[in-house]
Amino acid sequence: MLYLLVRTERSLLIGSALALATLAGWGSFAYSALSTSRKIDAITGERDAALAQLQQVQETFGKLSEMETKLGSARIEYSRVVQGWADTRGKLGQAQQQIAR
């Protein structure tokens, strides 16, 4: 009888230890899954922020390209005006020489 009691007690201890180990394992798995989920959320947030920054840089680059085009046009127009001014000055000088004669 004592033998059965000790054997039952041992079985109960082993079963309890296995149940505790199982709970610890599943708890560890759940913690790991939750931690991984948080990391994925953080990385997704960083990715979204980087994409927003990239879009902003692309928009700025587009605006810069437009400004460069406008600046090129303005330079061409400035060159035309300067050339016209030089031509007018030359004609003015010729007219003054003719008047002086």
KOLVEX-954203 format. One record per residue: residue in three letters; residue number from 1; x, y, z of N, C-alpha, C, O in turn. Coordinates in nm, 4 decimals. Each point is the difference from the previous one (the first is absolute). Layout:
  aa   i      npx      npy      npz     capx     capy     capz      cpx      cpy      cpz      opx      opy      opz
 Ala NUM        X        Y        Z        X        Y        Z        X        Y        Z        X        Y        Z
...
***
This chain:
  aa   i      npx      npy      npz     capx     capy     capz      cpx      cpy      cpz      opx      opy      opz
 Met   1   0.0818  -0.1182   0.0000  -0.0818   0.1182   0.0000   0.0869   0.1257   0.0000  -0.0258   0.0943  -0.0747
 Leu   2   0.1245  -0.0941   0.1556   0.0928   0.1127   0.0053   0.0683   0.0177  -0.1357   0.0265   0.1113  -0.0455
 Tyr   3   0.0005  -0.2258  -0.0168   0.0631   0.0025  -0.1308  -0.0905   0.0710  -0.1022   0.0486   0.0801  -0.0798
 Leu   4  -0.1756  -0.1079   0.0815  -0.0954   0.0633  -0.0912  -0.0108   0.1499   0.0269  -0.0112   0.0804  -0.0925
 Leu   5   0.0146  -0.0449   0.2193  -0.0086   0.1414   0.0378   0.1222   0.0761  -0.0513  -0.0133   0.1100  -0.0538
 Val   6   0.1318  -0.1678   0.0701   0.1240   0.0636  -0.0458   0.0004   0.0074  -0.1528   0.0411   0.0997  -0.0594
 Arg   7  -0.0883  -0.2089  -0.0021  -0.0041  -0.0029  -0.1461  -0.0990   0.1045  -0.0535   0.0291   0.0672  -0.0989
 Thr   8  -0.1423  -0.0534   0.1616  -0.0998   0.0983  -0.0402   0.0545   0.1414   0.0213  -0.0205   0.0892  -0.0823
 Glu   9   0.0895  -0.0712   0.1937   0.0588   0.1318   0.0301   0.1051   0.0356  -0.1038   0.0080   0.1146  -0.0443
 Arg  10   0.0736  -0.2139   0.0050   0.1014   0.0237  -0.1020  -0.0648   0.0350  -0.1338   0.0445   0.0916  -0.0690
 Ser  11  -0.1485  -0.1640   0.0332  -0.0703   0.0268  -0.1255  -0.0605   0.1398   0.0018   0.0027   0.0711  -0.1004
 Leu  12  -0.0571  -0.0325   0.2149  -0.0574   0.1338   0.0137   0.1079   0.1072  -0.0135  -0.0231   0.1025  -0.0641
 Leu  13   0.1389  -0.1242   0.1226   0.1107   0.0957  -0.0102   0.0504   0.0097  -0.1437   0.0257   0.1093  -0.0505
 Ile  14  -0.0120  -0.2243  -0.0145   0.0485   0.0009  -0.1381  -0.1027   0.0689  -0.0912   0.0359   0.0800  -0.0864
 Gly  15  -0.1617  -0.1120   0.1070  -0.1054   0.0637  -0.0793  -0.0042   0.1497   0.0234  -0.0165   0.0774  -0.0943
 Ser  16   0.0311  -0.0360   0.2185   0.0015   0.1435   0.0318   0.1192   0.0691  -0.0636  -0.0123   0.1106  -0.0525
 Ala  17   0.1278  -0.1757   0.0573   0.1206   0.0571  -0.0602  -0.0175   0.0136  -0.1506   0.0386   0.1013  -0.0583
 Leu  18  -0.0967  -0.2030  -0.0051  -0.0229   0.0061  -0.1444  -0.1016   0.1097  -0.0341   0.0177   0.0720  -0.0983
 Ala  19  -0.1231  -0.0591   0.1784  -0.0991   0.1046  -0.0232   0.0629   0.1375   0.0159  -0.0278   0.0907  -0.0784
 Leu  20   0.1129  -0.0747   0.1799   0.0679   0.1278   0.0225   0.0951   0.0311  -0.1156   0.0074   0.1136  -0.0467
 Ala  21   0.0657  -0.2165   0.0010   0.0915   0.0198  -0.1128  -0.0775   0.0375  -0.1260   0.0442   0.0839  -0.0784
 Thr  22  -0.1609  -0.1472   0.0596  -0.0829   0.0312  -0.1161  -0.0496   0.1439   0.0056   0.0046   0.0720  -0.0997
 Leu  23  -0.0519  -0.0309   0.2160  -0.0461   0.1386   0.0166   0.1129   0.0994  -0.0230  -0.0191   0.1036  -0.0637
 Ala  24   0.1361  -0.1358   0.1158   0.1152   0.0893  -0.0191   0.0369   0.0083  -0.1483   0.0313   0.1078  -0.0504
 Gly  25  -0.0349  -0.2208  -0.0189   0.0325  -0.0013  -0.1429  -0.0982   0.0808  -0.0817   0.0398   0.0798  -0.0848
 Trp  26  -0.1700  -0.1004   0.1102  -0.1000   0.0761  -0.0729   0.0052   0.1484   0.0361  -0.0217   0.0857  -0.0858
 Gly  27   0.0499  -0.0557   0.2106   0.0145   0.1398   0.0410   0.1174   0.0658  -0.0702  -0.0090   0.1146  -0.0441
 Ser  28   0.1190  -0.1878   0.0340   0.1174   0.0516  -0.0694  -0.0308   0.0217  -0.1477   0.0412   0.1002  -0.0584
 Phe  29  -0.1133  -0.1937  -0.0016  -0.0384   0.0134  -0.1399  -0.0891   0.1222  -0.0212   0.0192   0.0756  -0.0952
 Ala  30  -0.1156  -0.0568   0.1831  -0.0916   0.1143  -0.0119   0.0772   0.1317   0.0146  -0.0246   0.0946  -0.0748
 Tyr  31   0.1171  -0.0883   0.1702   0.0811   0.1206   0.0198   0.0848   0.0277  -0.1247   0.0110   0.1142  -0.0446
 Ser  32   0.0482  -0.2197  -0.0106   0.0823   0.0151  -0.1195  -0.0843   0.0494  -0.1176   0.0425   0.0881  -0.0746
 Ala  33  -0.1616  -0.1449   0.0585  -0.0875   0.0418  -0.1098  -0.0422   0.1455   0.0170  -0.0033   0.0752  -0.0974
 Leu  34  -0.0291  -0.0350   0.2201  -0.0401   0.1383   0.0264   0.1162   0.0958  -0.0251  -0.0176   0.1076  -0.0572
 Ser  35   0.1355  -0.1482   0.1006   0.1189   0.0834  -0.0193   0.0296   0.0161  -0.1494   0.0330   0.1093  -0.0461
 Thr  36  -0.0451  -0.2179  -0.0280   0.0241   0.0054  -0.1440  -0.1031   0.0901  -0.0676   0.0331   0.0762  -0.0908
 Ser  37  -0.1567  -0.0854   0.1353  -0.1057   0.0843  -0.0560   0.0304   0.1471   0.0234  -0.0214   0.0830  -0.0885
 Arg  38   0.0704  -0.0507   0.2057   0.0354   0.1400   0.0296   0.1154   0.0469  -0.0868   0.0008   0.1133  -0.0481
 Lys  39   0.0976  -0.2022   0.0281   0.1133   0.0361  -0.0850  -0.0455   0.0237  -0.1430   0.0458   0.0932  -0.0660
 Ile  40  -0.1362  -0.1780   0.0186  -0.0518   0.0161  -0.1363  -0.0751   0.1318  -0.0118   0.0137   0.0707  -0.0998
 Asp  41  -0.0927  -0.0375   0.2006  -0.0723   0.1274  -0.0016   0.0965   0.1180  -0.0022  -0.0220   0.0977  -0.0716
 Ala  42   0.1300  -0.1075   0.1510   0.0986   0.1081   0.0036   0.0697   0.0145  -0.1352   0.0190   0.1111  -0.0496
 Ile  43   0.0186  -0.2239  -0.0088   0.0684   0.0037  -0.1296  -0.0942   0.0526  -0.1082   0.0420   0.0754  -0.0878
 Thr  44  -0.1680  -0.1148   0.0938  -0.0983   0.0500  -0.0964  -0.0154   0.1513   0.0134  -0.0102   0.0707  -0.1003
 Gly  45   0.0084  -0.0215   0.2226  -0.0075   0.1448   0.0216   0.1210   0.0726  -0.0558  -0.0129   0.1063  -0.0608
 Glu  46   0.1311  -0.1641   0.0817   0.1219   0.0607  -0.0538  -0.0027   0.0004  -0.1528   0.0410   0.0971  -0.0635
 Arg  47  -0.0901  -0.2075   0.0052  -0.0097  -0.0083  -0.1455  -0.0946   0.1065  -0.0533   0.0306   0.0664  -0.0991
 Asp  48  -0.1447  -0.0496   0.1638  -0.0965   0.1004  -0.0435   0.0586   0.1409   0.0094  -0.0221   0.0831  -0.0881
 Ala  49   0.0967  -0.0571   0.1950   0.0642   0.1311   0.0156   0.1039   0.0217  -0.1101   0.0101   0.1092  -0.0560
 Ala  50   0.0672  -0.2141   0.0254   0.1010   0.0116  -0.1056  -0.0656   0.0231  -0.1360   0.0506   0.0779  -0.0808
 Leu  51  -0.1625  -0.1448   0.0553  -0.0712   0.0213  -0.1266  -0.0551   0.1425  -0.0105   0.0023   0.0606  -0.1071
 Ala  52  -0.0516  -0.0084   0.2189  -0.0493   0.1381   0.0003   0.1140   0.0978  -0.0281  -0.0167   0.0970  -0.0739
 Gln  53   0.1326  -0.1241   0.1339   0.1163   0.0857  -0.0242   0.0430  -0.0079  -0.1459   0.0325   0.1016  -0.0615
 Leu  54  -0.0325  -0.2227   0.0064   0.0379  -0.0181  -0.1398  -0.0948   0.0769  -0.0911   0.0438   0.0646  -0.0952
 Gln  55  -0.1718  -0.0713   0.1236  -0.0983   0.0720  -0.0814   0.0235   0.1508   0.0087  -0.0111   0.0711  -0.0999
 Gln  56   0.0435  -0.0231   0.2199   0.0258   0.1424   0.0174   0.1255   0.0415  -0.0779   0.0027   0.1066  -0.0614
 Val  57   0.0999  -0.1904   0.0641   0.1228   0.0300  -0.0741  -0.0286   0.0016  -0.1500   0.0508   0.0860  -0.0720
 Gln  58  -0.1325  -0.1814   0.0245  -0.0328  -0.0038  -0.1419  -0.0790   0.1234  -0.0415   0.0227   0.0547  -0.1079
 Glu  59  -0.1146  -0.0106   0.1923  -0.0760   0.1219  -0.0307   0.0927   0.1208  -0.0049  -0.0113   0.0843  -0.0889
 Thr  60   0.1032  -0.0766   0.1854   0.0959   0.1108   0.0024   0.0878  -0.0030  -0.1239   0.0293   0.1043  -0.0584
 Phe  61   0.0129  -0.2244   0.0180   0.0822  -0.0130  -0.1199  -0.0769   0.0466  -0.1227   0.0559   0.0661  -0.0874
 Gly  62  -0.1844  -0.1006   0.0808  -0.0831   0.0451  -0.1125  -0.0095   0.1511  -0.0041   0.0098   0.0603  -0.1068
 Lys  63  -0.0290   0.0015   0.2234  -0.0068   0.1464   0.0064   0.1329   0.0615  -0.0406   0.0039   0.1019  -0.0690
 Leu  64   0.1059  -0.1651   0.1125   0.1326   0.0501  -0.0353   0.0213  -0.0079  -0.1510   0.0557   0.0920  -0.0600
 Ser  65  -0.0996  -0.2008  -0.0009   0.0124  -0.0135  -0.1457  -0.0794   0.1087  -0.0715   0.0465   0.0567  -0.0989
 Glu  66  -0.1660  -0.0282   0.1490  -0.0805   0.1073  -0.0595   0.0716   0.1341   0.0129   0.0027   0.0789  -0.0945
 Met  67   0.0549  -0.0536   0.2111   0.0703   0.1266   0.0218   0.1231   0.0102  -0.0907   0.0304   0.1078  -0.0509
 Glu  68   0.0402  -0.2190   0.0306   0.1154   0.0022  -0.0894  -0.0435   0.0319  -0.1428   0.0683   0.0741  -0.0708
 Thr  69  -0.1809  -0.1293   0.0289  -0.0520   0.0285  -0.1342  -0.0356   0.1476  -0.0129   0.0328   0.0637  -0.1002
 Lys  70  -0.0992  -0.0100   0.2006  -0.0372   0.1422  -0.0023   0.1243   0.0875   0.0018   0.0053   0.1019  -0.0689
 Leu  71   0.0944  -0.1409   0.1471   0.1238   0.0768   0.0061   0.0714  -0.0014  -0.1348   0.0537   0.1021  -0.0431
 Gly  72  -0.0530  -0.2165  -0.0229   0.0611  -0.0074  -0.1336  -0.0713   0.0921  -0.0971   0.0643   0.0690  -0.0792
 Ser  73  -0.1975  -0.0675   0.0848  -0.0778   0.0896  -0.0870   0.0301   0.1455   0.0326   0.0132   0.0830  -0.0900
 Ala  74  -0.0025  -0.0524   0.2183   0.0292   0.1379   0.0411   0.1388   0.0423  -0.0479   0.0193   0.1149  -0.0398
 Arg  75   0.0773  -0.2069   0.0433   0.1351   0.0328  -0.0481  -0.0021   0.0306  -0.1498   0.0641   0.0941  -0.0467
 Ile  76  -0.1384  -0.1751  -0.0265  -0.0103   0.0233  -0.1454  -0.0640   0.1364  -0.0266   0.0478   0.0769  -0.0835
 Glu  77  -0.1553  -0.0484   0.1548  -0.0682   0.1293  -0.0168   0.0931   0.1152   0.0397   0.0023   0.1035  -0.0667
 Tyr  78   0.0735  -0.1209   0.1740   0.0949   0.1030   0.0440   0.1053   0.0242  -0.1079   0.0355   0.1142  -0.0292
 Ser  79   0.0136  -0.2228  -0.0294   0.1003   0.0140  -0.1065  -0.0577   0.0770  -0.1176   0.0686   0.0832  -0.0593
 Arg  80  -0.1946  -0.1103   0.0249  -0.0647   0.0730  -0.1102  -0.0127   0.1486   0.0327   0.0258   0.0855  -0.0847
 Val  81  -0.0653  -0.0560   0.2071  -0.0157   0.1400   0.0407   0.1341   0.0713  -0.0017   0.0097   0.1133  -0.0472
 Val  82   0.0942  -0.1792   0.0986   0.1337   0.0617   0.0015   0.0480   0.0229  -0.1429   0.0576   0.1044  -0.0308
 Gln  83  -0.0813  -0.2018  -0.0559   0.0407   0.0152  -0.1397  -0.0773   0.1142  -0.0655   0.0568   0.0791  -0.0753
 Gly  84  -0.1868  -0.0710   0.1045  -0.0809   0.1102  -0.0543   0.0478   0.1337   0.0516   0.0034   0.0981  -0.0743
 Trp  85   0.0335  -0.0933   0.2005   0.0516   0.1239   0.0580   0.1312   0.0386  -0.0658   0.0226   0.1176  -0.0286
 Ala  86   0.0648  -0.2154   0.0042   0.1284   0.0289  -0.0639  -0.0226   0.0493  -0.1430   0.0663   0.0934  -0.0451
 Asp  87  -0.1600  -0.1564  -0.0258  -0.0306   0.0443  -0.1368  -0.0533   0.1431   0.0002   0.0387   0.0823  -0.0829
 Thr  88  -0.1269  -0.0549   0.1763  -0.0584   0.1341   0.0099   0.1080   0.1021   0.0326   0.0001   0.1102  -0.0549
 Arg  89   0.0904  -0.1456   0.1427   0.1098   0.0921   0.0341   0.0902   0.0259  -0.1190   0.0469   0.1115  -0.0228
 Gly  90  -0.0240  -0.2188  -0.0524   0.0823   0.0170  -0.1214  -0.0668   0.0935  -0.0988   0.0647   0.0867  -0.0587
 Lys  91  -0.1963  -0.1050   0.0407  -0.0737   0.0875  -0.0915  -0.0016   0.1434   0.0510   0.0089   0.0956  -0.0771
 Leu  92  -0.0205  -0.0829   0.2100   0.0016   0.1328   0.0598   0.1345   0.0676  -0.0242   0.0064   0.1188  -0.0317
 Gly  93   0.1000  -0.1953   0.0470   0.1349   0.0553  -0.0250   0.0147   0.0427  -0.1438   0.0586   0.1048  -0.0273
 Gln  94  -0.1102  -0.1830  -0.0657   0.0077   0.0355  -0.1430  -0.0817   0.1250  -0.0279   0.0410   0.0880  -0.0757
 Ala  95  -0.1583  -0.0822   0.1390  -0.0845   0.1180  -0.0208   0.0672   0.1250   0.0553  -0.0077   0.1067  -0.0608
 Gln  96   0.0725  -0.1190   0.1741   0.0693   0.1163   0.0576   0.1160   0.0431  -0.0912   0.0253   0.1195  -0.0153
 Gln  97   0.0438  -0.2144  -0.0440   0.1092   0.0341  -0.0917  -0.0536   0.0707  -0.1246   0.0600   0.0949  -0.0503
 Gln  98  -0.1727  -0.1428   0.0028  -0.0588   0.0642  -0.1188  -0.0451   0.1419   0.0330   0.0168   0.0918  -0.0804
 Ile  99  -0.0735  -0.0750   0.1982  -0.0454   0.1331   0.0425   0.1195   0.0913   0.0159  -0.0052   0.1177  -0.0359
 Ala 100   0.1133  -0.1721   0.0901   0.1191   0.0795   0.0220   0.0630   0.0451  -0.1324   0.0650   0.1044  -0.0041
 Arg 101  -0.0828  -0.1800  -0.1021   0.0563   0.0368  -0.1312  -0.0833   0.1089  -0.0561   0.0272   0.0482  -0.1100
***
